Amino acid sequence: MTRKLRLVASGDYLHTLGRDAPRDLGFDAFDDGPFDLRMLPSAPQSDAVPAAELAGADGLVMLGQYLPEASVAPLAETLSFVARAGVGVDKIDIDALTRHGVLLFNVPEALTEGTAAGALALMLAAGRRMVAMDALTRAGRWDERQFHRGREIYGKTLGVIGPGRIGAELIRLVAPFRMRALAYSPRLTDARAARIGAAAVSLDTLLRESHFVTICAPLTEETRGMIGAREIAAMRRDAVLVNVGRGPIVDQRALTEALRECRIHGAGFDVFETQPFDPFDPLARLDTAILSPHAICDTYELRRDVLREIVRQLGAFLNGERPAGILNPSVWDDARFQAKRARALRVP
């Protein structure tokens, strides 16, 4: 019988617990398996995971902190894998993990439905100007509601930038609203777009024709700054821009100016150029924007689903199988990784 895998969970888990206990967010999934799990001391997501806290661990369960080479290099002889409890890995130095023989995998399927539903929520809330409506109601300014009239979603055009798992699920969700779906990705084919119920178009066409533009793309060198002043100027005046991808894809200053000058109808953002979001940012003063602290998909159900999927992938690891979602597959055949994996699974 193999010994238990020694796991640590990044400190931002404790930092973001609120009134909940770890088991409320799904950590009880580790109770019945061959795992020895330790929660790292509370730390914000703006911090890097400290190398000293990883000493003796076979694997790291990573929420949303930074993982630079300085955190990994001192543990290169013992750390076998990093399990990213989510999708995005722009805060993780993947090249460093690969150089040091540390396997990285994520669990994209577990976040698909929650993020797509969150994107739809932002579309509806921004289209209906719910920030302004809420403020008017609370302030007793009932008769000003006619100055904040919303936009309908039925029968309109949805444009999805980055029609991967989340974008495809969003297109499926809006079908009852009789929306026409357009999709853009540099390598999107007509056949792939048709399979998810969309038409593949250029970015300019998508921006020009869509009533709701939703960004579901990851942050890459191709997507960084993709939506700037020129692109926002190409959008319809009655359009809503939603971003559940990554903040630096959009020029936040250009977006703020467009909203201030009523050149687009509204916006819904779960991600920002700089995080945490600055409460003194001019965007925060606009009631045509609804803002979420990178948590639009953060439900109890999603947290549990993500950790259960990680446990399932670790079961594959224990059985000598490759976990799904590996992001640096060359590591699997690396002799250093295989040696660490063998030590991690040795009989006590």
PyMOL commands that set and color helices and strands:
alter all, ss='L'
color gray80, all
select helices_A, chain A and resi 12-15+22-25+27-30+51-54+69-75+94-99+108-127+130-139+142-148+165-173+175-177+190-195+203-209+229-233+247-249+252-260+282-285+300-318+329-333+335-344
alter helices_A, ss='H'
color red, helices_A
select strands_A, chain A and resi 5-9+35-39+59-62+81-84+103-106+157-161+180-184+199-200+212-215+240-243+266-269+289-291
alter strands_A, ss='S'
color yellow, strands_A
deselect
rebuild
show_as cartoon
